[in-house]
């Protein structure tokens, strides 16, 4: 490929709307072009990168007995009505009618299509286990697309679905797939990716893991224990608190707290710590605005994912009106009257001598004893784990919170979809049963962006050779020089004939422009042919990451370049 024929422009200026480095560099380097919010076209360099990623995905899925299939992008709404997700999923799913008025959806995930494909095939236990996978375009009408390819609306994804006759068999395959994912990240140049326990969300199922690239620009928060191997997404991490009672419980006392509403103001006025306070956080059910009042220790935050999972329906922060019987700023668990769902976080269990609202304007209580004053309360974990919090695995105060980009996920789905869509098989005793499912996803474009985010400098990406758009960037500096042109043309032809992927820059531009474009393309090795090098009888080979530089004889350059490439693949 000659660079002068490469479609797409490269430029120096950082685009104003690019908030992270990978997005800016991939726009500046001519990898992609904005089409609409969260929708991009790919130029040749990005397409070559994603094609290599897809090949790695295919090889690893085939190695664990996966069979590649392809599901449709457009599906009848009836499939999603069978599973129950047509109504449970919100505006993220694109819905429309065809010319005959039949309702259709754009696929944002393909569990329903997977079950529909194999439910007639899998009617006997002798067919199991098996796994099918695809690499397919999907559409999710994401509310807040951001960061280039990190969070988009249209995307390409490898998703796999396994089917089993026992939980033990699923768990064995789940571990096998987990190891395959580790190999994938190693091969694409991201060995630092870690797996964390996660929340299954709309996918359902009981056990799930996300694969995270730790980076400050990540949109997910991850709880990591510094003392053991515990790692979990903040949405799934259990918040454990050290609930110690004081030896003596003070009497419940009402205190006048004029014009004070927030937990910080209350604690400052009363001279107490937020850890010894009980605050109310109020939500409403989306369907009918029914109020949910959650009491939690004053220094903690509500984990809304945990709360939504417990309730089983979507919620939003409450709008507290005069008619709702809630006294904003003064809500407390004692004598709270009204048609509310009232919940208590585990951080309050057994505590005493707390401050709280008194459900009377401008009054709070001190001396709240949860056992004495709030009889019959049930406690559940609704809180976010904190920096320095207690590790759920080893019990030490050793939790640190990091940011990360999710670059893959795996779920144990159980029978959620097979039961809803009536996929059954006959077991070896003649009984009718539902297959157990697992699913395994990796976003191809997001993975490419994550690789760029992890491997770049101020000048451009530094692509690992396994996914780089080309292996060699051949620069003919001063291509108007007859000797330079003749040797570079010959080397270009010979390397291509030897199966080397070469991008050849023979433009009549300055060395500065040539090398700037080479930095933006991020090819692992740059071969420089110049008048000065020709006089010395050498060509220069420099690695993009600046770790390698060597002068090669003109006579043996192509053979030495092959050796360098072979060694870099080991």
Buried (B, 14 or more C-beta within 10 A) or exposed (E): BEBEEBEBEBEEEEEEEBEBBBBBBBBBBBBBEEEEEBEBEBBBBBBBBBEBBBBBBBEBBEEBEBEBBEBBBEBBBBBBBBBBBBEEBEEEBBBEEEEEEEBBBBBBBBBBBBBBBBBEEBBEBEBBBBBBBBBBEBBBBBEEBBBBBBBBBBBBBBBBBBBBBBBEBBBEBBEBBBEBBBBBBBBBBBEEBBBBBBBBBEBBBEBBBBBBBBBEBBEBBBBBBEEBEBBBBBBBBBBBBEBEEEEEBEEBEEBEBEEBEEBEEBBEBBEBEBBBBBBBBBBBBEEEEBBBBBBBBBBBBBBBBBBBBEBEEEBEEBEBEEEBBBBBBBBBBBEBEEEBEBBBBBBBBEBBBBBBBBBBEBBBBBBBBBEEBBEEBEBBBBBBBBEEBBBBBEEBEBBEBBBBBBBBBBBBBBBBBBBBBEBBBEBEEEEEBBBBBBBBBBBBBBBBBBBBBBBBBEBBBBBBBBBBBBBBBBBBBBBEBEEBBEBBBEBBEBBBEEEBBBBBBBBEBEEEEBBBBBBBBBBBBBBBBBEEBBEEEBBBBBBBEEEBEEBBEBEEBBEBBBEBBEEBEE
